[in-house]
Structure formats: C-alpha cells, structure tokens
C-alpha cells in the first residue's frame, strides 16, 4: 500500500476493514477457509486497497499498469461486505438508536439469538438464565425494542 | 408496551426452526394476512438493526484491539540487517498482528490453529530464485537474442524481473502476465516468474497452478528443477498439501542434478523430515 501512494493511516484503515470482512466471512455458516489465515487476510487487504485506489485515483495516469488491470478485476467481492454494512447502518439508524436505549441484558439476548445464532440452551448457559426463561426474556425484549422504536418515531 | 401478536411464529421462522409444513403455512399466511405482513416487516427491521449493531460492535472491538497493539509498539519499525529480513519481518509482523487482533476482537481461536508450515515458510523462503540475477544480466546484455531490438515479450519480462528483484511483487506480477500474454502464453520463464510473484505474496494455490506445469513439462532442466523446488514451497504453504510438499522435497534432495538439492535437504532437516 505504501508503495502505491497510500499513507500509514490508509494502511491502518484498510487493515481494520480487512479484519472486519474476514470475521464476517468466518461467521458465515457455509464459509470454510481453505488457505492460511494470513494468506486469506492478505488477499482481502489487496482487494480492498485496489478497490480504494480505483475509486480514488481519477487523476492517476491511465497507463498505470496496476490500475489498467484493476479495471478488469472482478474479484472485488470483499468490498461489498463493507458497503452492505454501511448501507445497513444508514438504513436502520433508527433501530440502532432504539437498541442503544435498550438495557444491556436485552441487547445481548437479541444479538446472541438472531445474530450469533446461539441456541436457547447456549444462551441460558452463557447468561446464567433458566432455560425456559430465555424465550420469555427474548420475546419481552423484542416487544420492548419495538415500543422504544415507536416512541422514537412518534 | 407495543407487543407483537405473532412473535412466537416470527421468532421460529427467523431462526429457521420451523418444519417444512410450518414454514409453508407461515409463508402462506404472510402472503394473505396484512396484519402479519406489517408485524413481520417491523420484526425484520429490528433484526437488520441488530445486525448493524453487531457490525458496529465488531468494528469497535477491532479498532480497540488495534489501538492497544499500536500503543504497545507492535507495529513500529525495528532496525533489520537486510532487505530480505525486512520483507520477512514485515509479513510476519502483520500476520501476527492480524491473528492477535482477531483473537482479541472476536475470540476465533478455533480458526487460527498455528501451522508449522506457515512458520517454516516465513522463516526460510528464499525471495530470489537462483536464476534471477543471471537472467537480468543476460537479457540486459545488448547481444541478447542476437537481434538489435528485443521483442515486446522479452522487454516486459525484463521489467518484471527488475520489479521482482526490488520486491515490488505487485508490479512484477503485471509485467510477467503481460510478457506471458505477448509470448502467446507460451513462455515457461515468464510463467515461472508469474508463479513466483504469487508465491512471494503468499498466494500459494495460484502459485502452485502456475509452477506445476513448468516443474513437470519444460525441457530446460535448470528451470524445471527451480520450478520444482518452489512448487514444493507453494505446497508447503497449504495445509492440505503439506505431505505432498515433503514428498517433493525428498525427491529434490535425492536428485543429483538439481541445484536445489542442498536447499531441499535443509528444508527437510528443519521440519524434522
């Protein structure tokens, strides 16, 4: 990155974004990592950085070989994870606000259930609840979140 | 409190815990009942918001872990004795940082089991093949090829070799690819060095695909042996290929005609083979 005109800050940002993409991929149920983690991460960094270069370097001479090649590079899916996350954050900003007003216990049970995909038994163990209480608590929390959201929207 | 009327069904549907028949019934109801449609739409929005929250939390954890590593001086440069060592150190340090940040941020140790070949690769991979400097010298020579003007493929190859020598592997890769294209896809030297550019960037599987035909099919024995050695290195970087890498190294170590005989023997000694 530094060789291609990037700054240390660019390198830091891309590195963190690449880690974000890697973790998101690792959390996909069907995803299996075939290479070394460092190899895989390197590939993501490379894709993200090339995409950034392509988007930001309108003034770079067109004969630059790297950029010429990038025009035909279709392996830039990694960037879409970041775009999707940004779009989601923008589109559901109101829900994010409501979530911030929810108590930590409720927030955790919602995230563990619907995002981390944990079973009620796993949640009961982690949060030290009775098994039967997990579902009751989850429904209560979803209703509470809905109420906060409606209040915010009114 | 604004309560969902159909929360139990929506919860089971969202968590994929319905049987086929239940799922079908729910989807039919969803198509025909406006009240359920409205509730499901709100429920989905809450789930998407939760997903956005989870992403925010993850970013925040990664940022925090990175900052902690930085404040501990993990990324700061240290003096090193030579270019090759600098290259290896940089790759190793960034890889280590990635592992530490990942582990700190999300606790994914199960994906990150240490691999012996990885550490071996980082420690012992010779960045410059033996033919590199010889090729640069001979192609740069005015008498190369017997003609006054070098072909486009050779000019591109020379640019690639010089970029490779400078460890500018991104650029080298482009020159080699263009050289190979200019030669109609039929230049084992360009193909070998294109593979080497991938290998230097630790893209082992791509490197293997390019090196294998050179290691097996070219007439030039020196190039073939060189490709064979680096093919073994490319395989050593892939967990599923470790055994094959070792077998190939043993073959090279026993080959009296290979210039990489000693290097292969050394490799085998270091991995305890």
Boltz contact constraints between the chains, C-beta under 6 A:
constraints:
  - contact:
      token1: [A, 16]
      token2: [B, 62]
      max_distance: 6.0
  - contact:
      token1: [A, 16]
      token2: [B, 66]
      max_distance: 6.0
  - contact:
      token1: [A, 19]
      token2: [B, 62]
      max_distance: 6.0
  - contact:
      token1: [A, 19]
      token2: [B, 101]
      max_distance: 6.0
  - contact:
      token1: [A, 20]
      token2: [B, 59]
      max_distance: 6.0
  - contact:
      token1: [A, 20]
      token2: [B, 62]
      max_distance: 6.0
  - contact:
      token1: [A, 23]
      token2: [B, 106]
      max_distance: 6.0
  - contact:
      token1: [A, 26]
      token2: [B, 108]
      max_distance: 6.0
  - contact:
      token1: [A, 26]
      token2: [B, 111]
      max_distance: 6.0
  - contact:
      token1: [A, 36]
      token2: [B, 118]
      max_distance: 6.0
  - contact:
      token1: [A, 37]
      token2: [B, 112]
      max_distance: 6.0
  - contact:
      token1: [A, 38]
      token2: [B, 95]
      max_distance: 6.0
  - contact:
      token1: [A, 39]
      token2: [B, 202]
      max_distance: 6.0
  - contact:
      token1: [A, 41]
      token2: [B, 98]
      max_distance: 6.0
  - contact:
      token1: [A, 42]
      token2: [B, 202]
      max_distance: 6.0
  - contact:
      token1: [A, 65]
      token2: [B, 174]
      max_distance: 6.0
  - contact:
      token1: [A, 69]
      token2: [B, 174]
      max_distance: 6.0
  - contact:
      token1: [A, 85]
      token2: [B, 55]
      max_distance: 6.0
  - contact:
      token1: [A, 88]
      token2: [B, 48]
      max_distance: 6.0
  - contact:
      token1: [A, 88]
      token2: [B, 52]
      max_distance: 6.0
  - contact:
      token1: [A, 89]
      token2: [B, 52]
      max_distance: 6.0
  - contact:
      token1: [A, 92]
      token2: [B, 48]
      max_distance: 6.0
  - contact:
      token1: [A, 92]
      token2: [B, 49]
      max_distance: 6.0
  - contact:
      token1: [A, 92]
      token2: [B, 52]
      max_distance: 6.0
  - contact:
      token1: [A, 95]
      token2: [B, 45]
      max_distance: 6.0
  - contact:
      token1: [A, 95]
      token2: [B, 46]
      max_distance: 6.0
  - contact:
      token1: [A, 95]
      token2: [B, 49]
      max_distance: 6.0
  - contact:
      token1: [A, 96]
      token2: [B, 49]
      max_distance: 6.0
  - contact:
      token1: [A, 96]
      token2: [B, 52]
      max_distance: 6.0
  - contact:
      token1: [A, 96]
      token2: [B, 53]
      max_distance: 6.0
  - contact:
      token1: [A, 99]
      token2: [B, 53]
      max_distance: 6.0
  - contact:
      token1: [A, 110]
      token2: [B, 50]
      max_distance: 6.0
  - contact:
      token1: [A, 111]
      token2: [B, 50]
      max_distance: 6.0
  - contact:
      token1: [A, 111]
      token2: [B, 54]
      max_distance: 6.0
  - contact:
      token1: [A, 114]
      token2: [B, 47]
      max_distance: 6.0
  - contact:
      token1: [A, 114]
      token2: [B, 50]
      max_distance: 6.0
  - contact:
      token1: [A, 115]
      token2: [B, 50]
      max_distance: 6.0
  - contact:
      token1: [A, 115]
      token2: [B, 51]
      max_distance: 6.0
  - contact:
      token1: [A, 115]
      token2: [B, 54]
      max_distance: 6.0
  - contact:
      token1: [A, 139]
      token2: [B, 7]
      max_distance: 6.0
  - contact:
      token1: [A, 143]
      token2: [B, 1]
      max_distance: 6.0
  - contact:
      token1: [A, 143]
      token2: [B, 3]
      max_distance: 6.0
  - contact:
      token1: [A, 145]
      token2: [B, 46]
      max_distance: 6.0
  - contact:
      token1: [A, 146]
      token2: [B, 2]
      max_distance: 6.0
  - contact:
      token1: [A, 147]
      token2: [B, 1]
      max_distance: 6.0
  - contact:
      token1: [A, 147]
      token2: [B, 2]
      max_distance: 6.0
  - contact:
      token1: [A, 150]
      token2: [B, 2]
      max_distance: 6.0
